[in-house]
Amino acid sequence: MNQGQGNFAPPVSYAINGGGFDVVSGDFNRDGHPDLAVIDANASVSLILNQGDGTFGPPERFYPGPYADTLVVGDFNRDSALDIVVGTSFSLNVMINQGNATFATAVTYSNVATCDYPGRLAVADINDDGYPDIARSCYQAGAAVAVRINQGDGTFGPETTYASGSWPWGRGLC
């Protein structure tokens, strides 16, 4: 924890199954404190809630699907609660937050047909309709970016791919 003036307290470790593969922060329980979501070695998502004093509670685990490797957050149904999207080698799994850091069963969207080796995820309102959409880099699909447009209720339309001209390695949309 930052103690100010460039000083940090000693690190504190939290048990995650086999370490973390990807991590995002967001206020999942809407208490004003940033929480963490981590993909662990068992391909589950560990949600670690901030206790408000610089410490975190025990992880709550969700299993959205096999081979989870990347995740992003966004308010996909515009209810002011952050939802989680977990990317796997074969699908996107959208977990809608019920408003209190509990999540509905993941809705799975296959990406095998259009994005045969998916990479990083990004969230942005790509079509400027006020709803966050999902973009994903594709490494073996001829170097492409795959996009799913939010339908306005937290569900997503079919995946459309766009040639990127080079391998899309990073994450981030403006």
N, C-alpha and C positions, 0 to 999 in steps of 0.2 A: 504494500500500500504506500502510495506517495505521502511522505511526511512533510512535504514542502521544501523549498530551497534545494531541490535536486537530490534529496535523500529519500531512500526507500526503506521500509521495515523489512526484516528478514522474510524470505518467501514462505508461503504456507501452501502445502500440497493437499489436494482433495482426491480421494480415491475414484478413479475412473477405470473401468474394465480395460486393462492393457494399454492405457494412454489414450490421448486424443488425436484424431485425424483431422478434424476441422472444428472450429469454434466460432460462435457468434454471440453477441451480447444484445440484450433488449429487455425492456421492462415487461416481462410476460405476465406478472400478477398485478400490474398497474398500481404498485405501491410507491412509485417514484425512485426506485433503486434499480440499477442495471443488474440483470440476472445473466446467466450463461447457459448456452446449449452447446453440447459437445458430442461429436460422433466418436464412439469408442471402438476398441478393437473387435468387439462382437457385433459391430454394425448396428448398434442401438444408439438412440439419442439420450444422453443424460442431461436432464434439466436441473440446474443448480441455482436455487433461489437465494438472492442476496438478503441477509438478515438485517440490513440497515446500519450495521456497525462495522462494516469492512470485512465481515466473515460471511460464509455461505453455508447453507444447510446441507443435509445429505442429498445426494442425487436421486432424482426420480427418473426411472428409465422407461423409454418407449421404444418399441421395435417397429419401425415403419416398413421394413422390407430388407431382403438380403443385399449385401455388397454396398451399403451406404458409404459414401465417400465425401460428400460435400453438402453444405446446407446454407440456406439464406432465410431471412425473416422479412415479413411485410404484413401489412394489414389488408389481406386479400379480399375480405368481405366488408370492409369499412365499418367495423363495429368498435373501433378504437382498441382492440386487443391484438397483439402481435401474433401472427400465425407463423408456422415453420414449414419450409419446403426442404425435403431431403432428396438429394440426387443419388441414384445408384447406377450401376453399369447398365441397367435395363429400363429404368423408369424414373419418373418424378413422383414423389409421395407428398401430398399436401395435407398437413395436419392443422385443422382449424381450431384455434384457441377458443375455449368456451367462456373466456372472460376472467378466469381465475387460475390460469396456468395449468389447467387440465385441457386435454385435446381430444377432439373427436377422432374416431378411427380414420387412419390415413386413407385418402382417396388416391388411387394409383393411376398414373397416366404412362402408358408404355411409350418408349422412344426408340425401340429397336428398328423400326422401319426407316426412320429418317435420320437418326443420330446413333450410328452403330458403335462408337466409342466416345461417350459423352465425357465432358470435363467440367469446368467450373460453371457455377450459376451466377446470375445477376438479376436484380429486380429493378424495374423502371416502368414508368407509364409510357410505353413505347408508342401507342396509338393516340395518346393525348385525350383519353376519355375520362380521366380521373381515377382509374383503377390500376393498381400495379400489375404488370405483366412479368413473365419469366423468360429470360434468355439463357441459353446454354451453349458453351463451345463444344464442337464436335471435331475430334482429331482424325478419324478414319473415314469420314464422309466427304472426302475431297476438300478438307479444310473449310468448315462451314460454321455458322451460328444458327441454332434452332430457337424458334420463338413460339411461345404459347400465349395467346391473348386471353386475359381475364374476361369472363362473361358478365361481370358485374355482381356476382353473388359468391365469389370465392371458388368458382369452378373455372376450368380453362378449356379453350377450344383446341382443335387439332394443331399439331406441331407443324410449323412451316420452316424450312431451312433456307438460308441465304449464304451463297458463297462468300467466303471472307478473303480469299486471295492469298492468305498465309495461315499458318497454324495459330488459332486463337487461344493463347495460353492464359491470359490474365482474367481478372474479374473487375467489372465496374462499368456502369453506364451513367450518362449524364441526363 
